[in-house]
Structure formats: C-alpha cells, structure tokens
Amino acid sequence: MDELRHFSSRQLDALREVANIGAGHAATALSQMTGQTIMISVPRLVVSAVNEIPNHVAESEEPVAAVLLRMLGDLTGLTLLVFPRQNALRLAEMMSRKPNGSFTTVGEYEQSAIKEAGNILSSAYLNALAEFMGMILLPSPPQLEIDMSDAILTSTYLESSRGTDTVFVIESEFFLKERNEPLRGFFFLLPDKASLEQILKAVRLG
C-alpha cells in the first residue's frame, strides 16, 4: 500500500482543498452551535500509514478525547476526531455556553457535549468530502474514548480499517475570538480498501 501514499502535488492540492473546505464548514458549524466567533487556520494535511498515527498527535502519554464515527453510505470506513483533553473540556464548555474553567473533569454531562461537538465537526469534514466526490456519506452515532493518545490511536478501532493501512490526517487549529484562545484538533479519515480506491480515482481525475 506504500505507493498509495505517494500523491502528486496536484493530487495533494485537491485533497488540501477538501480539507480546507471541511475545516471552514466545521468552524461555521461550531460558531452557530456556541454563539461565538470561531476562526480557522489553514489546515495541515498528512497522508500516512495507520501505524504512524501516534506520531502526529503530541506526546504518547498525553490524555486525549477521541470521538469515533463510522462512515456509511457510498464510502465506508472510520473517522476519528481527537482533541487534547484540556481542549476537549474547553469545547464542552463552549457547547454548553459555560464560562472558561467551568469544567475540570470529564463526567457524563461533559462527555455528552464532547460527543455532540465531535459529531458536528466530523460531519462537516465528511460533507466536504461528499461534495467533492459527488456522493452521499452518513456518519454513525458517535462513540467517545478518553485515554492516553498512544492507547487510543493504536486501538483496535484503527486496526479494523478493512484491509487498508492508509489514513488521512487533517490538523486544524480553531481560534476562539472571544476567549483569545486556540483550540487544536485532529481529524482522521480511515477509508476501507474500496473507498480508498474511489478517493484515489477522484483526485487523479481532478
């Protein structure tokens, strides 16, 4: 599968544009849900092997919150939205319209808010991909895991990617204007083998 990660500059530009549109959709959706002005930096796109995923998210022992959705519809696979734990708590506060510092532990209420945010943000990226591919993509209900990043990112969820070891990683930094605070997150797309081939075909023709 190594050759599948050797995209031309033109193909990578097409994928970056999809990532950029998805991040823009995500910032707009987050702004609407929180009532705050959310800015977004130009996202960074990396295409790599599944076993290289932990290298993209800070320290292996950094606690993170990860929202998993299964991608259904014309393309299938997994998506994972990962935030450092502290950023996830800030996100939960924003979703609940609570002051900064209101949440210090990830209880049931906070988990619900993080899952809802993960569902909204992941769907924004999937909608951008669906528009690019001219297909229908549907997310499953979200699942949430709180653990050390290395444990989550090498878990059986990622190993169940149906015959492909290729992952698309989009690193995005949202800027909360009212709080003057950055919020860094990672969106992982792990298509199954048939879906990966369709994505490759689309960028080759683009």
ABEGO torsion letter per residue (X at the ends): XAAAABBBAAAAAAAAAAAAAAAAAAAAAAAAAAGBBBBBBBBBBBBBBAAAAAAABEBAABBBBBBBBBBBEABBEBBBBBBBAAAAAAAAAAAAGBBBGABABBBAAAAAAAAAAAAAAAAAAAAAAAAAAGBBBBBBBBBBBBBBAAAAAABAAAAAAGGBABBBBBBBBBBBAAAGBBBBBBBBBBBBAAAAAAAAAAAAAX
